[in-house]
């Protein structure tokens, strides 16, 4: 089983660095119900898995999947509000990821402050 490099930010919300489609089975086995991808496609170059590939793998193992791409340096009020809406509506526990996990964590903390 794939080891998941998780950081828990709340009882039902964790972040992780870039995941692969192959990691979705381990995420589901760990009890997560939803995955949020905060990384724009190809931000890390052509070898980065696309959101479409991630979504397909997530859904194949019964996970809800949403793509909310945001830049690493700035998240707009609209992006923060969109993250808040995802947190409020997706089944929990939720795992969000980006390149390192830091952007997803910042977005979560900003959304929680709303």
C-alpha positions in Angstrom: 0.0 0.0 0.0 1.2 3.5 -0.8 2.3 5.5 2.2 0.4 8.8 2.3 2.4 11.9 3.5 -0.5 13.6 5.3 -0.7 16.7 7.4 -3.9 16.8 9.6 -5.3 20.3 9.9 -8.7 19.4 11.4 -10.2 16.1 12.6 -11.7 15.6 9.1 -9.4 17.5 6.9 -5.8 16.7 5.8 -3.4 18.0 3.2 -0.7 16.2 1.1 1.9 17.0 -1.5 1.3 16.0 -5.1 -0.5 12.7 -5.4 -0.6 10.2 -8.2 -3.6 8.4 -9.7 -2.2 5.2 -8.2 -2.5 6.8 -4.7 -6.3 7.1 -4.8 -6.8 3.5 -3.7 -4.7 4.1 -0.6 -6.6 7.3 0.1 -9.9 5.5 -0.1 -8.5 2.7 2.1 -7.4 5.3 4.7 -11.0 6.3 5.0 -11.1 9.5 3.0 -14.4 10.3 1.2 -13.3 13.3 -0.9 -10.2 14.7 -2.6 -9.6 18.3 -3.6 -6.8 19.1 -6.1 -5.5 22.6 -5.7 -2.8 22.4 -8.3 -3.2 23.7 -11.9 -2.6 21.1 -14.6 1.0 21.0 -15.8 2.2 23.5 -13.2 5.0 21.0 -12.5 5.7 20.2 -16.1 4.5 17.5 -18.5 5.0 14.6 -16.1 2.5 16.0 -13.5 -0.7 13.9 -13.6 -3.7 15.8 -15.1 -6.8 16.6 -13.1 -8.7 14.4 -15.5 -6.4 11.4 -14.7 -6.7 12.1 -11.0 -10.5 12.4 -11.2 -10.9 9.1 -13.0 -8.7 7.3 -10.5 -10.5 8.8 -7.6 -14.0 8.0 -8.9 -12.9 4.4 -9.7 -12.4 3.8 -6.0 -15.5 5.7 -4.8 -14.0 9.1 -3.9 -15.6 12.4 -4.6 -13.1 14.6 -6.5 -13.0 18.3 -7.2 -10.4 20.4 -9.0 -9.9 23.9 -7.6 -6.6 25.1 -9.1 -5.1 28.1 -7.4 -1.7 29.8 -7.6 0.9 29.1 -4.9 1.4 32.8 -4.1 -2.1 34.2 -4.0 -5.6 32.9 -3.5 -8.4 35.3 -4.4 -11.5 35.9 -2.3 -13.5 33.9 -4.9 -11.1 30.9 -4.7 -11.2 31.0 -0.9 -15.0 31.1 -1.0 -15.0 28.2 -3.5 -12.9 26.2 -1.1 -15.3 27.0 1.8 -18.2 25.7 -0.3 -16.3 22.5 -1.0 -15.5 22.0 2.7 -19.1 22.6 3.5 -20.6 20.2 0.9 -18.1 17.4 0.2 -18.3 14.2 2.2 -15.7 14.0 5.0 -13.0 13.3 5.7 -11.4 15.4 3.0 -7.9 15.3 1.6 -6.6 18.3 -0.3 -3.3 18.4 -2.2 -1.0 20.6 -4.2 2.7 20.6 -5.0 3.9 20.5 -1.3 0.6 20.7 0.6 1.3 24.2 1.9 -1.0 26.0 -0.6 -3.9 23.6 0.3 -3.2 24.3 4.0 -3.2 28.0 3.5 -6.4 27.8 1.4 -8.1 25.6 4.1 -7.1 28.1 6.9 -8.4 31.0 4.9 -11.7 29.2 4.1 -12.1 28.3 7.7 -11.8 32.0 8.7 -14.8 32.9 6.5 
